[in-house]
C-alpha cells in the first residue's frame, strides 16, 4: 500500500484574488498544481487568525471550537494571552482524528498547535 500524506498549508490573510499571483511563485505553484485546494472558507467577521485556524483544523465554526477571538478573554493580564494551544479548542481536530486512525501526525507551532499533546507526534517550532 502506498503511503499517503496530507499537508495542510494555511496562509494568513491570503484571499482568493491572490491565488493567480501565488501560482506564479515557485513553491506556491508546486502546491497549487500538485495538491487539492479549498478556494473559499466560510469564516467569521471580522476574520481573525486564531478562530479561522481553529475552524480549518476542526471543520467547526467558532461557536463550537470556543476560539472566538485571537486573545483569550482575560481581565487580569495585559495584554491578554493569545489562544495558542491545541487543548484550548473545545472539539476534536483533524490531528485527533488522524491519531485515532493510527496515523502519524506533525504540526508546526502555528496558531493553536503549540503543546500538541497526544494528538501531535512531531511538533516543529514556528521560529527556528
Secondary structure, DSSP 8 states (H G I E B T S, - for coil): -----------TT--GGGHHHHTTSHHHHHHHHHS---------SS--HHHHHHHHHHS--HHHHS--SSB---SSSSS--B--BGGGSSS--HHHHHHHTT---EEES-TT-BS-GGG-SEEE-S--
